[in-house]
């Protein structure tokens, strides 16, 4: 006599699926969301630099990198008084030692002169190769410059 296998109960699988989903959601909410920086927490903080730009003269720069992956970068021309701030999100690509600032908006939004005002069109982003000297010193090199140019030393601020 041949035995027939029992017919699976679809409600049992549905209940099991809901239980697994609830367990996953409970685990996620207890542990918090995944790290948006992919484990690159050393970048988070306030970073300050001072350098001389061949066009704008002495510049004080501050970059704020937040744990949620957003940034604010402010450059103040010490000789001209010009102030530029860009905002957006940042990504760290550890394999290539690349820090990417994706610009969402910038200030000022226009530049004015004797012939009127024109909108400022900020680039889509800025890319830097990076190296940590220690926990409080970050060396950045603007990706599109020659190796001996566009090097910036940022120190962790308050």
MOJOJO-V749008 format. One record per residue. N is the residue number from 1. RES is the residue in one letter. PSI is psi in whole degrees, 0 to 359 (* if undefined). BURIAL is 1 if it has 16 or more other C-alpha atoms within 10 Angstrom, else 0. Layout:
BEGIN
n:N res:RES psi:PSI burial:BURIAL
n:N res:RES psi:PSI burial:BURIAL
END
This chain:
BEGIN
n:1 res:X psi:132 burial:0
n:2 res:X psi:134 burial:0
n:3 res:X psi:138 burial:0
n:4 res:X psi:143 burial:0
n:5 res:X psi:147 burial:0
n:6 res:X psi:147 burial:0
n:7 res:X psi:128 burial:0
n:8 res:X psi:144 burial:0
n:9 res:X psi:113 burial:0
n:10 res:X psi:331 burial:0
n:11 res:X psi:328 burial:0
n:12 res:X psi:316 burial:0
n:13 res:X psi:324 burial:0
n:14 res:X psi:315 burial:0
n:15 res:X psi:318 burial:0
n:16 res:X psi:319 burial:0
n:17 res:X psi:316 burial:0
n:18 res:X psi:322 burial:0
n:19 res:X psi:316 burial:0
n:20 res:X psi:321 burial:0
n:21 res:X psi:316 burial:0
n:22 res:X psi:319 burial:0
n:23 res:X psi:318 burial:0
n:24 res:X psi:316 burial:0
n:25 res:X psi:320 burial:0
n:26 res:X psi:317 burial:0
n:27 res:X psi:316 burial:0
n:28 res:X psi:316 burial:0
n:29 res:X psi:330 burial:0
n:30 res:X psi:324 burial:0
n:31 res:X psi:343 burial:0
n:32 res:X psi:171 burial:0
n:33 res:X psi:161 burial:0
n:34 res:X psi:155 burial:0
n:35 res:X psi:116 burial:0
n:36 res:X psi:346 burial:0
n:37 res:X psi:3 burial:1
n:38 res:X psi:35 burial:0
n:39 res:X psi:11 burial:0
n:40 res:X psi:42 burial:0
n:41 res:X psi:335 burial:0
n:42 res:X psi:341 burial:0
n:43 res:X psi:334 burial:1
n:44 res:X psi:131 burial:1
n:45 res:X psi:189 burial:1
n:46 res:X psi:129 burial:1
n:47 res:X psi:133 burial:1
n:48 res:X psi:143 burial:1
n:49 res:X psi:156 burial:1
n:50 res:X psi:133 burial:1
n:51 res:X psi:170 burial:1
n:52 res:X psi:122 burial:0
n:53 res:X psi:136 burial:0
n:54 res:X psi:336 burial:0
n:55 res:X psi:316 burial:0
n:56 res:X psi:356 burial:0
n:57 res:X psi:213 burial:0
n:58 res:X psi:135 burial:1
n:59 res:X psi:136 burial:1
n:60 res:X psi:127 burial:0
n:61 res:X psi:141 burial:1
n:62 res:X psi:130 burial:1
n:63 res:X psi:128 burial:1
n:64 res:X psi:116 burial:1
n:65 res:X psi:120 burial:1
n:66 res:X psi:157 burial:1
n:67 res:X psi:339 burial:1
n:68 res:X psi:4 burial:0
n:69 res:X psi:6 burial:1
n:70 res:X psi:161 burial:1
n:71 res:X psi:162 burial:1
n:72 res:X psi:129 burial:1
n:73 res:X psi:125 burial:1
n:74 res:X psi:127 burial:1
n:75 res:X psi:126 burial:1
n:76 res:X psi:119 burial:1
n:77 res:X psi:112 burial:1
n:78 res:X psi:334 burial:0
n:79 res:X psi:329 burial:0
n:80 res:X psi:338 burial:0
n:81 res:X psi:357 burial:0
n:82 res:X psi:139 burial:0
n:83 res:X psi:127 burial:0
n:84 res:X psi:134 burial:0
n:85 res:X psi:133 burial:1
n:86 res:X psi:151 burial:1
n:87 res:X psi:153 burial:1
n:88 res:X psi:210 burial:1
n:89 res:X psi:158 burial:1
n:90 res:X psi:154 burial:1
n:91 res:X psi:144 burial:1
n:92 res:X psi:124 burial:1
n:93 res:X psi:92 burial:0
n:94 res:X psi:327 burial:0
n:95 res:X psi:326 burial:0
n:96 res:X psi:8 burial:0
n:97 res:X psi:49 burial:0
n:98 res:X psi:131 burial:1
n:99 res:X psi:121 burial:1
n:100 res:X psi:124 burial:1
n:101 res:X psi:111 burial:1
n:102 res:X psi:113 burial:1
n:103 res:X psi:127 burial:1
n:104 res:X psi:319 burial:0
n:105 res:X psi:165 burial:1
n:106 res:X psi:161 burial:1
n:107 res:X psi:138 burial:0
n:108 res:X psi:166 burial:0
n:109 res:X psi:347 burial:0
n:110 res:X psi:160 burial:0
n:111 res:X psi:136 burial:0
n:112 res:X psi:145 burial:0
n:113 res:X psi:191 burial:0
n:114 res:X psi:339 burial:0
n:115 res:X psi:9 burial:0
n:116 res:X psi:193 burial:0
n:117 res:X psi:149 burial:0
n:118 res:X psi:143 burial:0
n:119 res:X psi:148 burial:0
n:120 res:X psi:127 burial:0
n:121 res:X psi:107 burial:0
n:122 res:X psi:150 burial:0
n:123 res:X psi:168 burial:0
n:124 res:X psi:337 burial:0
n:125 res:X psi:179 burial:0
n:126 res:X psi:141 burial:0
n:127 res:X psi:136 burial:1
n:128 res:X psi:140 burial:1
n:129 res:X psi:151 burial:1
n:130 res:X psi:160 burial:1
n:131 res:X psi:131 burial:0
n:132 res:X psi:126 burial:0
n:133 res:X psi:317 burial:0
n:134 res:X psi:189 burial:0
n:135 res:X psi:340 burial:0
n:136 res:X psi:6 burial:0
n:137 res:X psi:122 burial:1
n:138 res:X psi:121 burial:1
n:139 res:X psi:127 burial:1
n:140 res:X psi:141 burial:1
n:141 res:X psi:121 burial:1
n:142 res:X psi:125 burial:1
n:143 res:X psi:327 burial:1
n:144 res:X psi:8 burial:0
n:145 res:X psi:162 burial:0
n:146 res:X psi:154 burial:0
n:147 res:X psi:329 burial:0
n:148 res:X psi:8 burial:0
n:149 res:X psi:162 burial:0
n:150 res:X psi:43 burial:1
n:151 res:X psi:131 burial:1
n:152 res:X psi:136 burial:1
n:153 res:X psi:113 burial:1
n:154 res:X psi:138 burial:1
n:155 res:X psi:142 burial:1
n:156 res:X psi:131 burial:1
n:157 res:X psi:191 burial:0
n:158 res:X psi:* burial:0
END
